[in-house]
Amino acid sequence: MERNTTRPRVLVVHESMFGNTRQVAEAITRGLRDNMDVDMIAASDPSALAMAADRDLVVIGAPTHEYGLSHPGSRHEAVRWSQDKGQRFKLETAAATTGVRELLPGLAERVSVFAAFDTRIDMPRMFTGSAAKIIDRLLRDEGCTLFTEPQSFLVDHRSRLLPRELDRAEEWGRTLGARLDASPDSATP
């Protein structure tokens, strides 16, 4: 069988409350760009579902809220935190609208191969939960194929990314891209 010479097509979809998950998504996108045609989009963007169709890989990321994916109540709480001047949280555009949780059912119909990531506080996962693990479980339950194990990028107790996490995210993107580029069909993990 002749190898497909077109560059693999990847979409990075993210949800972000205070910018950390968006920054991680941007770093992953930079890493993927070495070998891929890659686009990045917010989960709240109405065109996210349409863009996910016919991609060789969709990378999906979200912040971890209350042991899993954000929901309307946790997003409302993020808005409240952003209004506390002492906390210095700057809310992302459209953060209080919809997120990955609402996007997943539609993604499951369009995505065949995916990778998941999250941002979560720097503590053992048993104490924080993981949005990426929830994304993984929900999409695999719908028949999607996991490309690689879910990845977490860590923040401190003040919701700031730990040093070197963006470097680690960019390297993860390069690793995903190299692995996808090396697969015979560009869509087979």
Residue pairs with C-beta under 8 A, 6 or more apart in sequence:
1 184
3 184
4 185
4 186
6 186
7 35
7 36
7 37
8 35
8 36
8 37
8 56
8 57
8 177
8 180
8 181
8 186
8 187
9 36
9 37
9 38
9 54
9 55
9 56
9 57
10 32
10 36
10 37
10 38
10 39
10 55
10 56
10 57
10 58
10 59
10 176
10 177
10 180
11 38
11 39
11 40
11 41
11 51
11 52
11 55
11 57
11 58
11 59
12 25
12 28
12 29
12 32
12 38
12 39
12 40
12 41
12 58
12 59
12 60
12 61
13 25
13 40
13 41
13 42
13 43
13 48
13 52
13 58
13 59
13 60
13 61
13 100
13 103
13 107
14 21
14 22
14 24
14 25
14 40
14 41
14 42
14 43
14 60
14 61
14 62
14 100
15 21
15 42
15 43
15 44
15 61
15 62
15 63
15 70
15 95
15 99
15 100
16 22
16 23
16 25
16 42
16 63
16 92
16 95
17 63
17 70
17 75
17 78
17 91
17 92
17 95
18 63
18 78
18 82
18 89
18 90
18 91
18 92
18 95
18 159
19 90
19 92
20 63
20 119
20 153
20 155
20 159
20 160
20 161
21 61
21 62
21 63
21 118
21 119
22 42
22 92
23 161
23 166
24 61
24 117
24 119
24 153
24 161
24 165
24 166
24 169
25 40
25 59
25 61
26 40
27 166
27 167
27 169
27 170
27 173
28 59
28 61
28 117
28 169
28 170
28 172
28 173
28 176
29 38
29 40
29 173
30 170
30 173
31 169
31 170
31 171
31 172
31 173
31 174
31 175
31 176
31 177
32 38
32 59
32 173
32 174
32 176
32 177
33 173
33 177
34 174
34 177
34 178
35 177
35 178
35 180
35 181
36 177
36 180
36 181
39 51
41 47
41 48
41 51
42 48
42 94
43 60
43 62
43 98
43 99
43 100
43 102
43 103
44 94
44 95
44 97
44 98
44 99
45 94
48 103
49 103
49 106
49 107
49 110
52 58
52 107
52 110
52 111
53 110
55 111
56 113
56 180
56 186
56 187
57 113
57 114
57 115
57 147
57 176
57 180
57 187
58 107
58 111
58 113
58 114
58 115
59 114
59 115
59 116
59 117
59 173
59 176
60 100
60 107
60 114
60 115
60 116
60 117
60 135
60 139
61 100
61 116
61 117
61 118
61 119
61 131
61 132
62 69
62 70
62 99
62 100
62 101
62 118
62 119
62 131
62 132
62 135
63 70
63 118
63 119
63 120
63 131
64 118
64 119
64 120
64 121
64 128
64 129
64 130
64 131
64 132
64 152
65 71
65 74
65 75
65 78
65 131
66 74
66 129
67 128
67 129
67 130
68 129
68 130
68 131
68 134
69 99
69 100
69 101
69 131
69 134
69 135
70 78
70 99
70 100
70 101
70 131
71 99
71 101
75 95
75 96
75 97
75 99
76 96
78 89
78 91
78 95
78 96
79 91
79 95
79 96
81 87
81 89
82 89
82 90
82 91
89 159
100 131
100 135
104 135
104 138
104 139
105 142
107 114
107 139
108 138
108 139
108 142
108 143
108 144
109 142
111 139
111 144
112 144
112 145
112 187
113 144
113 145
113 146
113 147
113 187
113 188
113 189
114 135
114 139
114 144
114 145
114 146
114 147
115 146
115 147
115 148
115 150
115 151
115 176
116 131
116 132
116 133
116 135
116 136
116 139
116 146
116 150
116 151
117 132
117 150
117 151
117 152
117 153
117 169
117 172
118 130
118 131
118 132
118 133
118 135
118 150
118 151
118 152
118 153
119 131
119 152
119 153
119 154
119 155
119 161
120 128
120 129
120 130
120 131
120 152
120 153
120 154
120 155
121 128
121 154
121 155
121 156
121 157
122 154
122 155
122 156
122 157
122 162
125 133
125 152
130 150
130 152
132 150
132 151
132 152
133 150
135 150
136 146
136 150
139 146
140 146
145 189
146 189
147 176
147 179
147 180
147 189
148 176
148 179
148 189
151 172
153 161
153 165
153 168
153 169
154 161
154 162
154 165
155 161
155 162
155 165
156 162
179 189
180 186
183 189
